[in-house]
């Protein structure tokens, strides 16, 4: 699956977290420099494909799955891991 730039940035930001950590959309906006609409769109696609998942704690927080961590390590996405705009 090829990622859009927004998906790669979101997944890259989530992938550097500890396994038990998660970020809100607002935190992802700050980390990636993307607007919240782009973050929401990216999270919906990443969650549908099993690469990211929402947590049950409120407010909604998102984390990377093991599958997502493997996907973002592909060489083509290297620049997006932990990248900020």
N, CA, C and O atoms as a Maestro MAE file, in Angstrom:
{
 s_m_m2io_version
 :::
 2.0.0
}

f_m_ct {
 s_m_title
 :::
 protein
 m_atom[340] {
  # First column is atom index #
  i_m_mmod_type
  r_m_x_coord
  r_m_y_coord
  r_m_z_coord
  i_m_residue_number
  s_m_chain_name
  s_m_pdb_residue_name
  s_m_pdb_atom_name
  i_m_atomic_number
  :::
  1 25 0.833 -1.173 0.000 1 A "UNK " " N  " 7
  2 3 0.000 0.000 0.000 1 A "UNK " " CA " 6
  3 2 0.881 1.240 0.000 1 A "UNK " " C  " 6
  4 15 1.768 1.375 0.844 1 A "UNK " " O  " 8
  5 25 0.648 2.124 -0.919 2 A "UNK " " N  " 7
  6 3 1.374 3.390 -0.957 2 A "UNK " " CA " 6
  7 2 0.638 4.396 -0.077 2 A "UNK " " C  " 6
  8 15 -0.590 4.470 -0.096 2 A "UNK " " O  " 8
  9 25 1.399 5.165 0.689 3 A "UNK " " N  " 7
  10 3 0.815 6.166 1.572 3 A "UNK " " CA " 6
  11 2 0.793 7.526 0.902 3 A "UNK " " C  " 6
  12 15 1.667 7.851 0.098 3 A "UNK " " O  " 8
  13 25 -0.219 8.321 1.244 4 A "UNK " " N  " 7
  14 3 -0.184 9.729 0.881 4 A "UNK " " CA " 6
  15 2 0.844 10.388 1.798 4 A "UNK " " C  " 6
  16 15 1.290 9.777 2.769 4 A "UNK " " O  " 8
  17 25 1.216 11.608 1.503 5 A "UNK " " N  " 7
  18 3 2.173 12.302 2.362 5 A "UNK " " CA " 6
  19 2 1.617 12.458 3.784 5 A "UNK " " C  " 6
  20 15 2.344 12.279 4.761 5 A "UNK " " O  " 8
  21 25 0.340 12.788 3.894 6 A "UNK " " N  " 7
  22 3 -0.273 12.944 5.218 6 A "UNK " " CA " 6
  23 2 -0.256 11.628 5.985 6 A "UNK " " C  " 6
  24 15 0.062 11.611 7.174 6 A "UNK " " O  " 8
  25 25 -0.591 10.535 5.326 7 A "UNK " " N  " 7
  26 3 -0.576 9.227 5.989 7 A "UNK " " CA " 6
  27 2 0.825 8.869 6.456 7 A "UNK " " C  " 6
  28 15 1.002 8.367 7.566 7 A "UNK " " O  " 8
  29 25 1.816 9.124 5.618 8 A "UNK " " N  " 7
  30 3 3.199 8.817 5.984 8 A "UNK " " CA " 6
  31 2 3.646 9.660 7.171 8 A "UNK " " C  " 6
  32 15 4.323 9.154 8.066 8 A "UNK " " O  " 8
  33 25 3.278 10.941 7.192 9 A "UNK " " N  " 7
  34 3 3.650 11.807 8.308 9 A "UNK " " CA " 6
  35 2 2.982 11.362 9.599 9 A "UNK " " C  " 6
  36 15 3.626 11.315 10.647 9 A "UNK " " O  " 8
  37 25 1.696 11.037 9.531 10 A "UNK " " N  " 7
  38 3 0.968 10.602 10.725 10 A "UNK " " CA " 6
  39 2 1.534 9.281 11.233 10 A "UNK " " C  " 6
  40 15 1.807 9.138 12.425 10 A "UNK " " O  " 8
  41 25 1.707 8.328 10.343 11 A "UNK " " N  " 7
  42 3 2.231 7.028 10.754 11 A "UNK " " CA " 6
  43 2 3.665 7.162 11.274 11 A "UNK " " C  " 6
  44 15 4.048 6.483 12.227 11 A "UNK " " O  " 8
  45 25 4.448 8.028 10.652 12 A "UNK " " N  " 7
  46 3 5.806 8.272 11.127 12 A "UNK " " CA " 6
  47 2 5.821 8.852 12.530 12 A "UNK " " C  " 6
  48 15 6.636 8.453 13.361 12 A "UNK " " O  " 8
  49 25 4.922 9.796 12.798 13 A "UNK " " N  " 7
  50 3 4.840 10.391 14.140 13 A "UNK " " CA " 6
  51 2 4.396 9.366 15.174 13 A "UNK " " C  " 6
  52 15 4.904 9.356 16.295 13 A "UNK " " O  " 8
  53 25 3.458 8.511 14.809 14 A "UNK " " N  " 7
  54 3 2.973 7.491 15.738 14 A "UNK " " CA " 6
  55 2 4.005 6.385 15.954 14 A "UNK " " C  " 6
  56 15 4.077 5.806 17.038 14 A "UNK " " O  " 8
  57 25 4.789 6.096 14.943 15 A "UNK " " N  " 7
  58 3 5.715 4.964 15.025 15 A "UNK " " CA " 6
  59 2 6.879 5.185 15.988 15 A "UNK " " C  " 6
  60 15 7.495 4.221 16.443 15 A "UNK " " O  " 8
  61 25 7.185 6.442 16.302 16 A "UNK " " N  " 7
  62 3 8.319 6.700 17.195 16 A "UNK " " CA " 6
  63 2 7.913 6.654 18.672 16 A "UNK " " C  " 6
  64 15 8.765 6.746 19.555 16 A "UNK " " O  " 8
  65 25 6.621 6.511 18.933 17 A "UNK " " N  " 7
  66 3 6.139 6.440 20.312 17 A "UNK " " CA " 6
  67 2 6.442 5.073 20.917 17 A "UNK " " C  " 6
  68 15 6.610 4.089 20.197 17 A "UNK " " O  " 8
  69 25 6.510 5.023 22.227 18 A "UNK " " N  " 7
  70 3 6.556 3.732 22.909 18 A "UNK " " CA " 6
  71 2 5.260 3.000 22.609 18 A "UNK " " C  " 6
  72 15 4.249 3.629 22.297 18 A "UNK " " O  " 8
  73 25 5.279 1.705 22.699 19 A "UNK " " N  " 7
  74 3 4.120 0.878 22.338 19 A "UNK " " CA " 6
  75 2 2.853 1.280 23.099 19 A "UNK " " C  " 6
  76 15 1.761 1.222 22.535 19 A "UNK " " O  " 8
  77 25 2.975 1.682 24.351 20 A "UNK " " N  " 7
  78 3 1.804 2.029 25.158 20 A "UNK " " CA " 6
  79 2 1.390 3.490 25.046 20 A "UNK " " C  " 6
  80 15 0.365 3.871 25.611 20 A "UNK " " O  " 8
  81 25 2.144 4.314 24.342 21 A "UNK " " N  " 7
  82 3 1.824 5.730 24.199 21 A "UNK " " CA " 6
  83 2 0.893 5.967 23.016 21 A "UNK " " C  " 6
  84 15 0.834 5.160 22.088 21 A "UNK " " O  " 8
  85 25 0.174 7.069 23.056 22 A "UNK " " N  " 7
  86 3 -0.750 7.429 21.990 22 A "UNK " " CA " 6
  87 2 -0.850 8.948 21.921 22 A "UNK " " C  " 6
  88 15 -0.545 9.636 22.895 22 A "UNK " " O  " 8
  89 25 -1.274 9.470 20.777 23 A "UNK " " N  " 7
  90 3 -1.396 10.906 20.567 23 A "UNK " " CA " 6
  91 2 -2.817 11.283 20.175 23 A "UNK " " C  " 6
  92 15 -3.523 10.502 19.537 23 A "UNK " " O  " 8
  93 25 -3.232 12.491 20.563 24 A "UNK " " N  " 7
  94 3 -4.511 13.030 20.118 24 A "UNK " " CA " 6
  95 2 -4.322 13.654 18.733 24 A "UNK " " C  " 6
  96 15 -3.194 13.819 18.269 24 A "UNK " " O  " 8
  97 25 -5.416 13.995 18.090 25 A "UNK " " N  " 7
  98 3 -5.343 14.661 16.783 25 A "UNK " " CA " 6
  99 2 -4.611 15.992 16.929 25 A "UNK " " C  " 6
  100 15 -3.799 16.347 16.075 25 A "UNK " " O  " 8
  101 25 -4.889 16.727 17.995 26 A "UNK " " N  " 7
  102 3 -4.210 18.008 18.210 26 A "UNK " " CA " 6
  103 2 -2.698 17.815 18.324 26 A "UNK " " C  " 6
  104 15 -1.926 18.590 17.759 26 A "UNK " " O  " 8
  105 25 -2.281 16.790 19.049 27 A "UNK " " N  " 7
  106 3 -0.848 16.517 19.182 27 A "UNK " " CA " 6
  107 2 -0.238 16.113 17.839 27 A "UNK " " C  " 6
  108 15 0.891 16.486 17.523 27 A "UNK " " O  " 8
  109 25 -0.992 15.353 17.061 28 A "UNK " " N  " 7
  110 3 -0.515 14.972 15.726 28 A "UNK " " CA " 6
  111 2 -0.411 16.192 14.809 28 A "UNK " " C  " 6
  112 15 0.504 16.273 13.989 28 A "UNK " " O  " 8
  113 25 -1.339 17.136 14.941 29 A "UNK " " N  " 7
  114 3 -1.261 18.375 14.154 29 A "UNK " " CA " 6
  115 2 0.039 19.112 14.453 29 A "UNK " " C  " 6
  116 15 0.725 19.572 13.540 29 A "UNK " " O  " 8
  117 25 0.373 19.221 15.739 30 A "UNK " " N  " 7
  118 3 1.615 19.898 16.125 30 A "UNK " " CA " 6
  119 2 2.843 19.130 15.638 30 A "UNK " " C  " 6
  120 15 3.815 19.733 15.182 30 A "UNK " " O  " 8
  121 25 2.798 17.813 15.734 31 A "UNK " " N  " 7
  122 3 3.958 16.991 15.367 31 A "UNK " " CA " 6
  123 2 4.218 16.969 13.862 31 A "UNK " " C  " 6
  124 15 5.364 16.871 13.425 31 A "UNK " " O  " 8
  125 25 3.143 17.063 13.070 32 A "UNK " " N  " 7
  126 3 3.291 16.930 11.622 32 A "UNK " " CA " 6
  127 2 3.161 18.239 10.854 32 A "UNK " " C  " 6
  128 15 3.617 18.342 9.715 32 A "UNK " " O  " 8
  129 25 2.537 19.242 11.475 33 A "UNK " " N  " 7
  130 3 2.293 20.498 10.769 33 A "UNK " " CA " 6
  131 2 1.111 20.419 9.811 33 A "UNK " " C  " 6
  132 15 0.931 21.305 8.976 33 A "UNK " " O  " 8
  133 25 0.314 19.376 9.924 34 A "UNK " " N  " 7
  134 3 -0.846 19.191 9.050 34 A "UNK " " CA " 6
  135 2 -2.115 19.701 9.721 34 A "UNK " " C  " 6
  136 15 -2.198 19.716 10.949 34 A "UNK " " O  " 8
  137 25 -3.113 20.123 8.925 35 A "UNK " " N  " 7
  138 3 -4.401 20.527 9.503 35 A "UNK " " CA " 6
  139 2 -5.168 19.312 10.016 35 A "UNK " " C  " 6
  140 15 -4.925 18.186 9.581 35 A "UNK " " O  " 8
  141 25 -6.089 19.545 10.937 36 A "UNK " " N  " 7
  142 3 -6.812 18.428 11.548 36 A "UNK " " CA " 6
  143 2 -7.631 17.621 10.552 36 A "UNK " " C  " 6
  144 15 -7.816 16.420 10.746 36 A "UNK " " O  " 8
  145 25 -8.125 18.248 9.496 37 A "UNK " " N  " 7
  146 3 -8.887 17.482 8.499 37 A "UNK " " CA " 6
  147 2 -7.999 16.442 7.812 37 A "UNK " " C  " 6
  148 15 -8.436 15.320 7.553 37 A "UNK " " O  " 8
  149 25 -6.762 16.816 7.521 38 A "UNK " " N  " 7
  150 3 -5.823 15.872 6.905 38 A "UNK " " CA " 6
  151 2 -5.471 14.750 7.877 38 A "UNK " " C  " 6
  152 15 -5.337 13.593 7.478 38 A "UNK " " O  " 8
  153 25 -5.322 15.098 9.152 39 A "UNK " " N  " 7
  154 3 -5.009 14.095 10.174 39 A "UNK " " CA " 6
  155 2 -6.161 13.101 10.289 39 A "UNK " " C  " 6
  156 15 -5.942 11.890 10.297 39 A "UNK " " O  " 8
  157 25 -7.387 13.613 10.377 40 A "UNK " " N  " 7
  158 3 -8.557 12.731 10.495 40 A "UNK " " CA " 6
  159 2 -8.670 11.789 9.297 40 A "UNK " " C  " 6
  160 15 -8.916 10.594 9.463 40 A "UNK " " O  " 8
  161 25 -8.490 12.324 8.105 41 A "UNK " " N  " 7
  162 3 -8.573 11.514 6.890 41 A "UNK " " CA " 6
  163 2 -7.505 10.423 6.889 41 A "UNK " " C  " 6
  164 15 -7.785 9.270 6.563 41 A "UNK " " O  " 8
  165 25 -6.286 10.796 7.256 42 A "UNK " " N  " 7
  166 3 -5.183 9.830 7.297 42 A "UNK " " CA " 6
  167 2 -5.450 8.751 8.350 42 A "UNK " " C  " 6
  168 15 -5.232 7.566 8.096 42 A "UNK " " O  " 8
  169 25 -5.918 9.160 9.526 43 A "UNK " " N  " 7
  170 3 -6.187 8.189 10.589 43 A "UNK " " CA " 6
  171 2 -7.291 7.207 10.205 43 A "UNK " " C  " 6
  172 15 -7.208 6.021 10.524 43 A "UNK " " O  " 8
  173 25 -8.308 7.690 9.531 44 A "UNK " " N  " 7
  174 3 -9.396 6.791 9.115 44 A "UNK " " CA " 6
  175 2 -8.871 5.734 8.145 44 A "UNK " " C  " 6
  176 15 -9.202 4.555 8.275 44 A "UNK " " O  " 8
  177 25 -8.063 6.145 7.185 45 A "UNK " " N  " 7
  178 3 -7.526 5.172 6.226 45 A "UNK " " CA " 6
  179 2 -6.537 4.219 6.906 45 A "UNK " " C  " 6
  180 15 -6.561 3.015 6.653 45 A "UNK " " O  " 8
  181 25 -5.674 4.757 7.764 46 A "UNK " " N  " 7
  182 3 -4.705 3.916 8.455 46 A "UNK " " CA " 6
  183 2 -5.388 2.932 9.398 46 A "UNK " " C  " 6
  184 15 -4.931 1.799 9.548 46 A "UNK " " O  " 8
  185 25 -6.470 3.352 10.031 47 A "UNK " " N  " 7
  186 3 -7.173 2.435 10.933 47 A "UNK " " CA " 6
  187 2 -7.936 1.361 10.154 47 A "UNK " " C  " 6
  188 15 -8.006 0.213 10.593 47 A "UNK " " O  " 8
  189 25 -8.500 1.720 9.018 48 A "UNK " " N  " 7
  190 3 -9.211 0.727 8.189 48 A "UNK " " CA " 6
  191 2 -8.272 -0.350 7.660 48 A "UNK " " C  " 6
  192 15 -8.688 -1.486 7.435 48 A "UNK " " O  " 8
  193 25 -7.011 0.005 7.464 49 A "UNK " " N  " 7
  194 3 -6.050 -0.962 6.931 49 A "UNK " " CA " 6
  195 2 -5.236 -1.642 8.029 49 A "UNK " " C  " 6
  196 15 -4.338 -2.433 7.741 49 A "UNK " " O  " 8
  197 25 -5.550 -1.331 9.288 50 A "UNK " " N  " 7
  198 3 -4.889 -2.001 10.400 50 A "UNK " " CA " 6
  199 2 -3.501 -1.488 10.734 50 A "UNK " " C  " 6
  200 15 -2.723 -2.190 11.380 50 A "UNK " " O  " 8
  201 25 -3.175 -0.273 10.304 51 A "UNK " " N  " 7
  202 3 -1.850 0.279 10.551 51 A "UNK " " CA " 6
  203 2 -1.816 1.214 11.755 51 A "UNK " " C  " 6
  204 15 -0.752 1.472 12.319 51 A "UNK " " O  " 8
  205 25 -2.975 1.716 12.143 52 A "UNK " " N  " 7
  206 3 -3.107 2.561 13.341 52 A "UNK " " CA " 6
  207 2 -4.409 2.182 14.018 52 A "UNK " " C  " 6
  208 15 -5.316 1.635 13.390 52 A "UNK " " O  " 8
  209 25 -4.492 2.481 15.314 53 A "UNK " " N  " 7
  210 3 -5.725 2.170 16.027 53 A "UNK " " CA " 6
  211 2 -6.003 3.223 17.077 53 A "UNK " " C  " 6
  212 15 -5.092 3.800 17.672 53 A "UNK " " O  " 8
  213 25 -7.288 3.457 17.286 54 A "UNK " " N  " 7
  214 3 -7.703 4.378 18.327 54 A "UNK " " CA " 6
  215 2 -7.728 3.657 19.663 54 A "UNK " " C  " 6
  216 15 -7.889 2.438 19.722 54 A "UNK " " O  " 8
  217 25 -7.567 4.420 20.727 55 A "UNK " " N  " 7
  218 3 -7.627 3.839 22.067 55 A "UNK " " CA " 6
  219 2 -9.019 4.067 22.639 55 A "UNK " " C  " 6
  220 15 -9.777 4.891 22.126 55 A "UNK " " O  " 8
  221 25 -9.352 3.349 23.686 56 A "UNK " " N  " 7
  222 3 -10.667 3.484 24.292 56 A "UNK " " CA " 6
  223 2 -10.700 4.576 25.350 56 A "UNK " " C  " 6
  224 15 -11.764 4.895 25.880 56 A "UNK " " O  " 8
  225 25 -9.562 5.143 25.657 57 A "UNK " " N  " 7
  226 3 -9.527 6.220 26.638 57 A "UNK " " CA " 6
  227 2 -9.935 7.536 25.994 57 A "UNK " " C  " 6
  228 15 -9.696 7.735 24.803 57 A "UNK " " O  " 8
  229 25 -10.533 8.418 26.738 58 A "UNK " " N  " 7
  230 3 -10.936 9.709 26.187 58 A "UNK " " CA " 6
  231 2 -9.991 10.791 26.662 58 A "UNK " " C  " 6
  232 15 -9.495 10.668 27.783 58 A "UNK " " O  " 8
  233 25 -9.703 11.817 25.928 59 A "UNK " " N  " 7
  234 3 -10.134 12.006 24.548 59 A "UNK " " CA " 6
  235 2 -9.473 10.991 23.616 59 A "UNK " " C  " 6
  236 15 -8.491 10.340 23.973 59 A "UNK " " O  " 8
  237 25 -10.028 10.875 22.431 60 A "UNK " " N  " 7
  238 3 -9.531 9.875 21.477 60 A "UNK " " CA " 6
  239 2 -8.033 10.044 21.261 60 A "UNK " " C  " 6
  240 15 -7.545 11.141 20.989 60 A "UNK " " O  " 8
  241 25 -7.333 8.957 21.384 61 A "UNK " " N  " 7
  242 3 -5.884 8.921 21.147 61 A "UNK " " CA " 6
  243 2 -5.606 7.817 20.145 61 A "UNK " " C  " 6
  244 15 -6.354 6.847 20.026 61 A "UNK " " O  " 8
  245 25 -4.518 7.993 19.436 62 A "UNK " " N  " 7
  246 3 -4.164 7.067 18.368 62 A "UNK " " CA " 6
  247 2 -2.769 6.528 18.581 62 A "UNK " " C  " 6
  248 15 -1.881 7.219 19.080 62 A "UNK " " O  " 8
  249 25 -2.592 5.268 18.188 63 A "UNK " " N  " 7
  250 3 -1.266 4.644 18.265 63 A "UNK " " CA " 6
  251 2 -1.038 3.813 17.010 63 A "UNK " " C  " 6
  252 15 -1.970 3.464 16.286 63 A "UNK " " O  " 8
  253 25 0.213 3.517 16.783 64 A "UNK " " N  " 7
  254 3 0.640 2.712 15.645 64 A "UNK " " CA " 6
  255 2 0.546 1.230 16.015 64 A "UNK " " C  " 6
  256 15 0.878 0.854 17.140 64 A "UNK " " O  " 8
  257 25 0.106 0.403 15.099 65 A "UNK " " N  " 7
  258 3 0.111 -1.040 15.330 65 A "UNK " " CA " 6
  259 2 1.473 -1.600 14.934 65 A "UNK " " C  " 6
  260 15 2.281 -0.909 14.314 65 A "UNK " " O  " 8
  261 25 1.718 -2.848 15.295 66 A "UNK " " N  " 7
  262 3 2.979 -3.491 14.882 66 A "UNK " " CA " 6
  263 2 3.091 -3.514 13.364 66 A "UNK " " C  " 6
  264 15 4.169 -3.298 12.809 66 A "UNK " " O  " 8
  265 25 1.986 -3.772 12.708 67 A "UNK " " N  " 7
  266 3 1.974 -3.781 11.243 67 A "UNK " " CA " 6
  267 2 2.320 -2.396 10.687 67 A "UNK " " C  " 6
  268 15 3.039 -2.281 9.695 67 A "UNK " " O  " 8
  269 25 1.803 -1.349 11.335 68 A "UNK " " N  " 7
  270 3 2.118 0.017 10.919 68 A "UNK " " CA " 6
  271 2 3.584 0.352 11.111 68 A "UNK " " C  " 6
  272 15 4.187 1.023 10.275 68 A "UNK " " O  " 8
  273 25 4.163 -0.119 12.219 69 A "UNK " " N  " 7
  274 3 5.590 0.117 12.469 69 A "UNK " " CA " 6
  275 2 6.451 -0.542 11.397 69 A "UNK " " C  " 6
  276 15 7.455 0.024 10.962 69 A "UNK " " O  " 8
  277 25 6.056 -1.733 10.978 70 A "UNK " " N  " 7
  278 3 6.813 -2.414 9.915 70 A "UNK " " CA " 6
  279 2 6.653 -1.676 8.583 70 A "UNK " " C  " 6
  280 15 7.620 -1.528 7.835 70 A "UNK " " O  " 8
  281 25 5.443 -1.216 8.288 71 A "UNK " " N  " 7
  282 3 5.181 -0.558 7.003 71 A "UNK " " CA " 6
  283 2 5.965 0.747 6.858 71 A "UNK " " C  " 6
  284 15 6.478 1.047 5.780 71 A "UNK " " O  " 8
  285 25 6.058 1.513 7.929 72 A "UNK " " N  " 7
  286 3 6.715 2.822 7.834 72 A "UNK " " CA " 6
  287 2 8.233 2.701 7.802 72 A "UNK " " C  " 6
  288 15 8.918 3.684 7.517 72 A "UNK " " O  " 8
  289 25 8.772 1.527 8.085 73 A "UNK " " N  " 7
  290 3 10.230 1.363 8.039 73 A "UNK " " CA " 6
  291 2 10.744 1.089 6.623 73 A "UNK " " C  " 6
  292 15 11.954 1.005 6.411 73 A "UNK " " O  " 8
  293 25 9.844 0.952 5.666 74 A "UNK " " N  " 7
  294 3 10.309 0.766 4.286 74 A "UNK " " CA " 6
  295 2 11.145 1.973 3.871 74 A "UNK " " C  " 6
  296 15 10.813 3.103 4.228 74 A "UNK " " O  " 8
  297 25 12.216 1.752 3.131 75 A "UNK " " N  " 7
  298 3 13.142 2.842 2.775 75 A "UNK " " CA " 6
  299 2 12.476 4.072 2.159 75 A "UNK " " C  " 6
  300 15 12.928 5.192 2.399 75 A "UNK " " O  " 8
  301 25 11.433 3.896 1.385 76 A "UNK " " N  " 7
  302 3 10.789 5.033 0.732 76 A "UNK " " CA " 6
  303 2 10.157 5.995 1.745 76 A "UNK " " C  " 6
  304 15 9.961 7.169 1.431 76 A "UNK " " O  " 8
  305 25 9.839 5.522 2.946 77 A "UNK " " N  " 7
  306 3 9.205 6.353 3.965 77 A "UNK " " CA " 6
  307 2 10.163 6.794 5.071 77 A "UNK " " C  " 6
  308 15 9.731 7.433 6.030 77 A "UNK " " O  " 8
  309 25 11.420 6.477 4.962 78 A "UNK " " N  " 7
  310 3 12.414 6.772 5.998 78 A "UNK " " CA " 6
  311 2 12.373 8.234 6.451 78 A "UNK " " C  " 6
  312 15 12.494 8.511 7.644 78 A "UNK " " O  " 8
  313 25 12.206 9.159 5.523 79 A "UNK " " N  " 7
  314 3 12.210 10.585 5.857 79 A "UNK " " CA " 6
  315 2 11.008 11.020 6.691 79 A "UNK " " C  " 6
  316 15 11.026 12.106 7.272 79 A "UNK " " O  " 8
  317 25 9.981 10.205 6.759 80 A "UNK " " N  " 7
  318 3 8.773 10.588 7.473 80 A "UNK " " CA " 6
  319 2 8.746 10.136 8.933 80 A "UNK " " C  " 6
  320 15 7.893 10.586 9.699 80 A "UNK " " O  " 8
  321 25 9.635 9.283 9.314 81 A "UNK " " N  " 7
  322 3 9.652 8.780 10.695 81 A "UNK " " CA " 6
  323 2 10.182 9.881 11.603 81 A "UNK " " C  " 6
  324 15 11.354 10.255 11.543 81 A "UNK " " O  " 8
  325 25 9.285 10.388 12.444 82 A "UNK " " N  " 7
  326 3 9.653 11.442 13.369 82 A "UNK " " CA " 6
  327 2 9.827 12.810 12.721 82 A "UNK " " C  " 6
  328 15 10.282 13.746 13.378 82 A "UNK " " O  " 8
  329 25 9.473 12.946 11.444 83 A "UNK " " N  " 7
  330 3 9.678 14.194 10.715 83 A "UNK " " CA " 6
  331 2 8.639 15.231 11.113 83 A "UNK " " C  " 6
  332 15 7.485 14.905 11.390 83 A "UNK " " O  " 8
  333 25 9.070 16.477 11.134 84 A "UNK " " N  " 7
  334 3 8.165 17.586 11.337 84 A "UNK " " CA " 6
  335 2 8.300 18.502 10.134 84 A "UNK " " C  " 6
  336 15 9.376 18.631 9.551 84 A "UNK " " O  " 8
  337 25 7.206 19.129 9.775 85 A "UNK " " N  " 7
  338 3 7.225 20.042 8.614 85 A "UNK " " CA " 6
  339 2 8.008 21.299 8.894 85 A "UNK " " C  " 6
  340 15 8.119 22.163 8.024 85 A "UNK " " O  " 8
  :::
 }
 m_bond[339] {
  # First column is bond index #
  i_m_from
  i_m_to
  i_m_order
  :::
  1 1 2 1
  2 2 3 1
  3 3 4 2
  4 3 5 1
  5 5 6 1
  6 6 7 1
  7 7 8 2
  8 7 9 1
  9 9 10 1
  10 10 11 1
  11 11 12 2
  12 11 13 1
  13 13 14 1
  14 14 15 1
  15 15 16 2
  16 15 17 1
  17 17 18 1
  18 18 19 1
  19 19 20 2
  20 19 21 1
  21 21 22 1
  22 22 23 1
  23 23 24 2
  24 23 25 1
  25 25 26 1
  26 26 27 1
  27 27 28 2
  28 27 29 1
  29 29 30 1
  30 30 31 1
  31 31 32 2
  32 31 33 1
  33 33 34 1
  34 34 35 1
  35 35 36 2
  36 35 37 1
  37 37 38 1
  38 38 39 1
  39 39 40 2
  40 39 41 1
  41 41 42 1
  42 42 43 1
  43 43 44 2
  44 43 45 1
  45 45 46 1
  46 46 47 1
  47 47 48 2
  48 47 49 1
  49 49 50 1
  50 50 51 1
  51 51 52 2
  52 51 53 1
  53 53 54 1
  54 54 55 1
  55 55 56 2
  56 55 57 1
  57 57 58 1
  58 58 59 1
  59 59 60 2
  60 59 61 1
  61 61 62 1
  62 62 63 1
  63 63 64 2
  64 63 65 1
  65 65 66 1
  66 66 67 1
  67 67 68 2
  68 67 69 1
  69 69 70 1
  70 70 71 1
  71 71 72 2
  72 71 73 1
  73 73 74 1
  74 74 75 1
  75 75 76 2
  76 75 77 1
  77 77 78 1
  78 78 79 1
  79 79 80 2
  80 79 81 1
  81 81 82 1
  82 82 83 1
  83 83 84 2
  84 83 85 1
  85 85 86 1
  86 86 87 1
  87 87 88 2
  88 87 89 1
  89 89 90 1
  90 90 91 1
  91 91 92 2
  92 91 93 1
  93 93 94 1
  94 94 95 1
  95 95 96 2
  96 95 97 1
  97 97 98 1
  98 98 99 1
  99 99 100 2
  100 99 101 1
  101 101 102 1
  102 102 103 1
  103 103 104 2
  104 103 105 1
  105 105 106 1
  106 106 107 1
  107 107 108 2
  108 107 109 1
  109 109 110 1
  110 110 111 1
  111 111 112 2
  112 111 113 1
  113 113 114 1
  114 114 115 1
  115 115 116 2
  116 115 117 1
  117 117 118 1
  118 118 119 1
  119 119 120 2
  120 119 121 1
  121 121 122 1
  122 122 123 1
  123 123 124 2
  124 123 125 1
  125 125 126 1
  126 126 127 1
  127 127 128 2
  128 127 129 1
  129 129 130 1
  130 130 131 1
  131 131 132 2
  132 131 133 1
  133 133 134 1
  134 134 135 1
  135 135 136 2
  136 135 137 1
  137 137 138 1
  138 138 139 1
  139 139 140 2
  140 139 141 1
  141 141 142 1
  142 142 143 1
  143 143 144 2
  144 143 145 1
  145 145 146 1
  146 146 147 1
  147 147 148 2
  148 147 149 1
  149 149 150 1
  150 150 151 1
  151 151 152 2
  152 151 153 1
  153 153 154 1
  154 154 155 1
  155 155 156 2
  156 155 157 1
  157 157 158 1
  158 158 159 1
  159 159 160 2
  160 159 161 1
  161 161 162 1
  162 162 163 1
  163 163 164 2
  164 163 165 1
  165 165 166 1
  166 166 167 1
  167 167 168 2
  168 167 169 1
  169 169 170 1
  170 170 171 1
  171 171 172 2
  172 171 173 1
  173 173 174 1
  174 174 175 1
  175 175 176 2
  176 175 177 1
  177 177 178 1
  178 178 179 1
  179 179 180 2
  180 179 181 1
  181 181 182 1
  182 182 183 1
  183 183 184 2
  184 183 185 1
  185 185 186 1
  186 186 187 1
  187 187 188 2
  188 187 189 1
  189 189 190 1
  190 190 191 1
  191 191 192 2
  192 191 193 1
  193 193 194 1
  194 194 195 1
  195 195 196 2
  196 195 197 1
  197 197 198 1
  198 198 199 1
  199 199 200 2
  200 199 201 1
  201 201 202 1
  202 202 203 1
  203 203 204 2
  204 203 205 1
  205 205 206 1
  206 206 207 1
  207 207 208 2
  208 207 209 1
  209 209 210 1
  210 210 211 1
  211 211 212 2
  212 211 213 1
  213 213 214 1
  214 214 215 1
  215 215 216 2
  216 215 217 1
  217 217 218 1
  218 218 219 1
  219 219 220 2
  220 219 221 1
  221 221 222 1
  222 222 223 1
  223 223 224 2
  224 223 225 1
  225 225 226 1
  226 226 227 1
  227 227 228 2
  228 227 229 1
  229 229 230 1
  230 230 231 1
  231 231 232 2
  232 231 233 1
  233 233 234 1
  234 234 235 1
  235 235 236 2
  236 235 237 1
  237 237 238 1
  238 238 239 1
  239 239 240 2
  240 239 241 1
  241 241 242 1
  242 242 243 1
  243 243 244 2
  244 243 245 1
  245 245 246 1
  246 246 247 1
  247 247 248 2
  248 247 249 1
  249 249 250 1
  250 250 251 1
  251 251 252 2
  252 251 253 1
  253 253 254 1
  254 254 255 1
  255 255 256 2
  256 255 257 1
  257 257 258 1
  258 258 259 1
  259 259 260 2
  260 259 261 1
  261 261 262 1
  262 262 263 1
  263 263 264 2
  264 263 265 1
  265 265 266 1
  266 266 267 1
  267 267 268 2
  268 267 269 1
  269 269 270 1
  270 270 271 1
  271 271 272 2
  272 271 273 1
  273 273 274 1
  274 274 275 1
  275 275 276 2
  276 275 277 1
  277 277 278 1
  278 278 279 1
  279 279 280 2
  280 279 281 1
  281 281 282 1
  282 282 283 1
  283 283 284 2
  284 283 285 1
  285 285 286 1
  286 286 287 1
  287 287 288 2
  288 287 289 1
  289 289 290 1
  290 290 291 1
  291 291 292 2
  292 291 293 1
  293 293 294 1
  294 294 295 1
  295 295 296 2
  296 295 297 1
  297 297 298 1
  298 298 299 1
  299 299 300 2
  300 299 301 1
  301 301 302 1
  302 302 303 1
  303 303 304 2
  304 303 305 1
  305 305 306 1
  306 306 307 1
  307 307 308 2
  308 307 309 1
  309 309 310 1
  310 310 311 1
  311 311 312 2
  312 311 313 1
  313 313 314 1
  314 314 315 1
  315 315 316 2
  316 315 317 1
  317 317 318 1
  318 318 319 1
  319 319 320 2
  320 319 321 1
  321 321 322 1
  322 322 323 1
  323 323 324 2
  324 323 325 1
  325 325 326 1
  326 326 327 1
  327 327 328 2
  328 327 329 1
  329 329 330 1
  330 330 331 1
  331 331 332 2
  332 331 333 1
  333 333 334 1
  334 334 335 1
  335 335 336 2
  336 335 337 1
  337 337 338 1
  338 338 339 1
  339 339 340 2
  :::
 }
}
